[in-house]
Amino acid sequence: MAFGRMVVFGTASGKVPRFDPEQVYVRGVSVTGSGPRVFIQPEYGFRLLRTAFELAAAGTIKPVLGPVFPPAEAAEAHRAFEERVTTGKVILVP
C-alpha cells in the first residue's frame, strides 16, 4: 500500500488537475493545495519556504527538471511553458 500527499499548486490558469478519488482512497494518499492560508498568514508561507530551502540544501528534496532548451529555441521554450505542456522546471541554457 502506498502513502503520501499530492499538493496542487501553480494553477494560475484555473485548471485543477483531475484525479480519481477512488485511487486516492485505495492508495491511502491525501490531496491538498497551498490554499489561501499562505496569503492570509504570510508567516506561514515564509515558514514553508524556509523549510523547503533547508530540505533542498540538505539534499532531501530535489527539483523536478523538465526540458532543456538552447538559446536558439527560446521561443519554443516559452511556448511549451505558456501552453503548460511540460513537467518540472523548463530550462533555457544561456
Contacts in CASP RR format, 6 or more apart in sequence:
PFRMAT RR
TARGET T0000
AUTHOR 0000-0000-0000
METHOD contacts of the structure
MODEL  1
MAFGRMVVFGTASGKVPRFDPEQVYVRGVSVTGSGPRVFIQPEYGFRLLR
TAFELAAAGTIKPVLGPVFPPAEAAEAHRAFEERVTTGKVILVP
1 27 0 8 1.000
1 28 0 8 1.000
2 27 0 8 1.000
2 28 0 8 1.000
2 29 0 8 1.000
3 27 0 8 1.000
3 28 0 8 1.000
3 29 0 8 1.000
4 28 0 8 1.000
4 29 0 8 1.000
4 30 0 8 1.000
5 29 0 8 1.000
5 30 0 8 1.000
5 31 0 8 1.000
5 32 0 8 1.000
6 19 0 8 1.000
6 24 0 8 1.000
6 29 0 8 1.000
6 30 0 8 1.000
6 31 0 8 1.000
6 32 0 8 1.000
7 32 0 8 1.000
7 33 0 8 1.000
7 34 0 8 1.000
8 16 0 8 1.000
8 17 0 8 1.000
8 31 0 8 1.000
8 32 0 8 1.000
8 33 0 8 1.000
8 34 0 8 1.000
9 33 0 8 1.000
9 34 0 8 1.000
11 17 0 8 1.000
13 84 0 8 1.000
19 31 0 8 1.000
24 30 0 8 1.000
24 31 0 8 1.000
37 44 0 8 1.000
37 45 0 8 1.000
38 44 0 8 1.000
38 45 0 8 1.000
38 48 0 8 1.000
52 61 0 8 1.000
55 61 0 8 1.000
56 62 0 8 1.000
56 63 0 8 1.000
63 88 0 8 1.000
63 89 0 8 1.000
64 87 0 8 1.000
64 88 0 8 1.000
64 89 0 8 1.000
65 88 0 8 1.000
65 89 0 8 1.000
65 91 0 8 1.000
66 86 0 8 1.000
66 87 0 8 1.000
66 88 0 8 1.000
66 89 0 8 1.000
66 90 0 8 1.000
66 91 0 8 1.000
67 77 0 8 1.000
67 80 0 8 1.000
67 86 0 8 1.000
67 90 0 8 1.000
67 91 0 8 1.000
68 91 0 8 1.000
68 93 0 8 1.000
69 76 0 8 1.000
69 77 0 8 1.000
69 90 0 8 1.000
69 91 0 8 1.000
69 92 0 8 1.000
69 93 0 8 1.000
70 93 0 8 1.000
71 92 0 8 1.000
71 93 0 8 1.000
71 94 0 8 1.000
74 92 0 8 1.000
77 90 0 8 1.000
77 92 0 8 1.000
80 86 0 8 1.000
80 90 0 8 1.000
81 90 0 8 1.000
END
